[in-house]
Amino acid sequence: MKTKKMLHEHVVTLVEFGGHILAGCVLFMLIGLAALGLELFTGWLGSMGMSESAVKVLKFVEFGMLWLDVVLMSLWVAVSSFKASRDLLEFKR
């Protein structure tokens, strides 16, 4: 009985972890798509004759979004992994 309960708790923890990773991937893709849209918009504005300085600012914002997205996704995975590991190790005791 105790083994069955522990197995259920492990499965719940792993499913929760998978859900966290899936949610993080969805958010990562949404922010990435926003950065891609900004890149396309910036390219279009540049081809329409917008000032070079304005295009550079938009490019900076675009790269900032991309790198912030990568950093936050990495942080999300690290925190979710830590929580899942902690929960799995607690069940072992």
Buried (B, 14 or more C-beta within 10 A) or exposed (E): EEEEEEEEBBEEBEEBBEEBBEEBEEBBEEBBEBBEEBBEEBEEBBEEEEEEEEBEEBBEEBEEBBEEBEEBBEEBBEEBEEBBEEBBEEBEE
